[in-house]
């Protein structure tokens, strides 16, 4: 938990931290999107309760379609509905969508550039005891490689709500990644959100010590990065924390500015380091402003059964491991 003296970006954070899952943000956000636009429909693959699609089902039963355990068919039907003028959101576990139906997403949705919004639930290790078969750790890489695909990983349920609403207003296909575990809700209704824009969460004041490391993160681990930055500042090690809810398109200007200020970058993600968010940052900086980079994530391993907290610690993605990574980095 952050202390009261934490140097946070003004007007971004809630003073009372509660917890909720980002999938809850999807459930409420898609209702808001549905109220704003009658073209919004939701398709689900027999997981309405787990994905929170049931909230939309209760609000708009005539615009909800239960596809059964048929993720490939769901992608094809959604593509057809999009071609007919609808704005479909398709919801399932990320291991099934985009995991099981990737070729159908590629060929019927991405290739045709239709506005289907693919909602991958229970991503990362947040699904905990369900183990490796249900812990999708490769989806960011899979989806960001598809031409024209927008990829969004919200920090908390509040940002997830905004991301869903914004996605409904966005042309073309979008992949939204959501978790199951309850995580801190630290943004508010006033916190800005725009697809393609990063958000500075922790910024050393002007006139003080320059940041030694830029921590660039995505998803719920951005709060963990804040916890680490808070402790490090107390030890005299200044950092900045840049949250990138949009993995693609990456906010190139914000990433470049952060790398220039700090001269060193650590990326954080609940995903394989190969091909994921850290790779996107490294690819961009290698061509535009090469700096030393370390990528924190899952290091070429599958998940395993355990609580989300145990697993994040095991894979070196808790605040203590982030602090140690920064301290080691600045000593090099």
C-alpha positions, 0 to 999 in steps of 0.5 A, spaced: 500 500 500 502 506 498 503 511 504 500 518 504 507 521 502 507 518 495 509 523 490 503 521 485 501 524 479 496 530 481 488 528 480 489 521 478 488 516 484 483 514 489 485 516 496 481 510 498 483 504 495 478 498 494 479 492 490 475 489 484 477 485 478 478 488 471 473 483 468 468 487 473 470 493 469 468 489 462 461 487 465 459 494 467 463 498 461 459 494 456 452 496 459 454 503 458 457 502 451 450 498 449 446 504 452 450 509 448 450 505 441 444 500 439 449 497 435 453 494 440 452 486 441 455 481 446 457 474 444 459 469 449 462 462 449 458 459 455 461 463 460 457 469 461 457 469 469 465 468 469 466 473 464 461 478 467 457 478 460 451 476 464 450 483 466 449 485 459 445 479 458 440 481 463 440 489 461 439 487 453 437 480 453 435 481 445 442 483 444 446 477 447 447 471 444 450 465 447 454 461 442 456 455 447 463 452 447 464 454 440 469 459 440 471 459 433 464 459 431 463 465 435 469 469 432 466 468 425 459 469 427 461 476 430 465 478 424 459 477 420 455 481 424 460 486 424 460 486 416 452 487 417 453 494 421 453 491 429 459 492 434 460 485 437 464 484 443 466 477 444 467 474 451 471 468 453 477 466 457 483 468 454 486 461 453 480 460 448 479 466 445 484 468 442 488 462 444 483 457 441 480 461 435 486 465 433 486 463 426 479 465 426 480 472 429 486 472 424 482 471 418 475 473 419 476 479 423 483 482 423 484 481 415 477 484 414 478 489 419 471 489 422 470 492 429 469 486 433 472 487 440 475 480 443 475 480 450 480 475 453 478 474 460 482 470 466 489 472 463 495 472 466 496 468 472 490 471 475 486 465 474 491 462 480 489 455 482 486 453 475 493 452 473 497 452 467 492 450 462 488 456 464 493 461 465 494 465 458 501 468 458 502 469 450 496 473 448 499 480 448 504 477 443 499 473 439 494 479 438 499 485 437 502 481 431 496 482 427 495 488 422 490 493 424 489 490 431 489 495 437 491 491 444 489 494 451 491 492 458 487 496 463 490 497 470 484 496 474 476 495 473 475 503 473 480 503 467 477 497 464 470 500 464 473 506 460 477 502 455 470 498 453 466 504 452 472 507 448 473 501 444 466 501 442 467 507 439 473 505 435 474 503 428 477 496 427 478 490 431 480 491 438 483 486 443 482 487 451 485 483 456 482 482 463 484 478 469 480 474 474 483 476 481 481 482 485 486 488 484 487 495 487 482 500 484 487 506 484 484 510 478 478 514 478 472 517 474 476 523 473 483 519 471 484 520 463 484 515 458 485 515 451 486 509 446 494 510 444 496 514 450 500 512 456 499 515 463 505 518 468 503 515 474 509 517 478 513 523 476 519 526 481 518 533 482 522 538 478 528 541 481 529 534 485 533 528 483 532 526 476 529 519 475 535 513 475 530 508 471 523 509 467 519 503 470 514 502 464 508 497 465 501 495 463 495 492 466 494 491 474 502 491 475 502 498 474 500 499 481 505 494 483 510 498 480 507 504 484 508 501 490 516 499 488 517 506 486 514 509 493 519 504 497 525 506 492 524 514 493 524 513 500 531 510 499 533 515 495 532 512 488 528 516 484 524 513 478 518 514 474 512 510 472 509 510 466 503 506 465 501 504 458 494 501 457 495 501 450 500 496 448 498 497 440 498 502 438 504 504 443 504 511 446 511 512 442 512 519 444 511 518 452 515 512 452 521 516 448 520 521 453 521 517 459 527 513 456 530 520 455 529 522 462 532 516 465 537 513 461 534 506 463 528 502 462 525 496 466 518 494 463 513 490 467 508 485 464 504 479 467 505 475 460 511 472 457 517 477 456 518 474 449 513 478 444 509 481 449 509 489 452 516 489 453 518 487 447 514 492 444 517 497 448 524 494 446 523 494 439 521 501 438 527 504 443 532 500 439 530 503 433 529 510 436 533 511 442 537 505 444 538 505 452 539 499 457 533 495 458 530 490 462 524 486 461 520 483 467 515 478 466 514 470 465 521 468 463 519 462 458 515 458 463 508 456 463 504 458 469 502 453 475 497 452 480 497 457 486 494 464 489 495 470 484 499 473 490 504 467 490 504 466 483 506 473 482 512 473 487 514 466 484 515 469 477 518 475 480 513 480 479 511 483 486 513 489 489 519 487 492 522 483 486 521 490 482 525 494 487 531 489 487 531 489 480 531 497 480 537 497 485 541 492 481 540 496 475 542 502 477 548 499 480 551 496 473 
